[in-house]
Amino acid sequence: MKQSSKRLFCGLFLSLTLLALSGCGSKNTSLSFLNPQDRLDPNLPTITKVRTIADVSSIAFEWDRVADPNAIKGFAIYQINANNNTKRVATIKNPYTTHFVLDSLLPETSYAFAIATLGADNAISQKSPALRVKTSYIDPIEKAFASSDYAKKIKLIWSPHPNPSITRYIIQRKNTSTKGTSTKNTGGEFVNIGTIKHRLLVEYFDENLADAQSYTYRIIAQDFSGNKSRPSPEIEGATRQKPKAITTLQASQNLAKKIQLSWEVVPDVARYEIYTSTSLDGNYKPLVQVNKNYYTHKVGKDSAVIFYKVRAIDDKDVASDLANGATKGATLPPPPTPKITKGTIQNSHALIEWEVINNARVKAYAVYRYEGRLGSPLRFSNTIKTTFIDKEMHKGKRYIYKVVSVDSEGNESLPSKEVELLLQ
């Protein structure tokens, strides 16, 4: 075939093809609307009017019923990309269908679609005009609050999302912070720090934070399909500065049956809490709370050894750290025990004598008399002498005598060895 005849044949063939695709002289159809496997049948009925309803991640399509459903086998739905290329996203093999829902879409995203009827051998009609639809969104949480009165943590609370399809909340925190100032507009990005898995549970604690720091948060609701709401308005919270730890604690070791505690005043605190342990590295338990910087612990025992720690608590119940070390307190041992040197009966009277105790703590002595082994003893009041005469003995009775030393506060020593006497 000559070259000129060949060019004429090719041009004629292309013209006839375009004429067939255009529907015999009607408005031309762009070839970019065709997938490689699709074949255009200009005789198939077309869809000219489509109505849509957009949800968060789905779009519903509705079109009028085809006048002659027997002329088609169904419908094909195409998605149109930014380059005007198409991809078939659904095939509906029912010529009577007038509705379809396309899901698994992205929220707040614009899409373009077209619909064609489907004929024999998968031929398609001319596509409908492009349908441009934007998916919807889930409203943000309306109200949220972040605390500023906790130490090393921030409490977030917010209003429950009114949408019953919400199943969880995603907590986000801006990843930068500035001491004592707001973190807004610092250029930090929000990162996920926690999840609350119930629509009605609207509380979250962000813990292990730095003292006296500000942090910015936002909250995102998520439904059962995984769709996320718009972020809540940014909220700012702050951690509180803890009171200064108490390191000046002093505890007495020279008092009988009690220990006196004292420490420096910590500014701006409401009270102090005292902790005790019987060993330096033991388990410290709270003893008492006081609003003064001193306390007298009435131990009630001699030779007791107790370790103490104190922490300060402000008016927001924020407590200082307990000191790493502890302060040792102790009570005095009992006064020295008297040693009886004589116990006899003279002139129908009991005579008890004991050695002088040369100890500044000993201020007096007391004698206990028991009538037999049972019953409570009589106590003969303090005396500075080292001799005791009992003139109230009765014949035939056994009497037992014990002597104790007494200090200035009335604390007694352990009793001396007993002396047993019988008046015959």
Secondary structure, DSSP 8 states (H G I E B T S, - for coil): --HHHHHHHHHHHHHHHHHHHHTSSSS---GGG--TT-EE-TTS-----EEEEE-SS-EEEEE---S-GGG-SEEEEEEE-TTS-EEEEEEE--TT--EEEE-S--TT-EEEEEEEEE-GGGEE------EEEE---B---S-EEE-SSBSS-EEEEE---S-TTEEEEEEEEES--BBTB--TTS---EEEEEEE--TT--EEEE-S--TTBEEEEEEEEEETTS-BB-----EEEEB----------EE-SSBSSEEEEE----TT-SEEEEEEESSTTS--EEEEEESSSEEEEE---TT-EEEEEEEEE-TTS-B----SS-EEEEB--------EEEEEEETTEEEEEE-----TT--EEEEEEEESSSS--EEEEEESSSEEEE----TT-EEEEEEEEE-TT--B------EEEE--
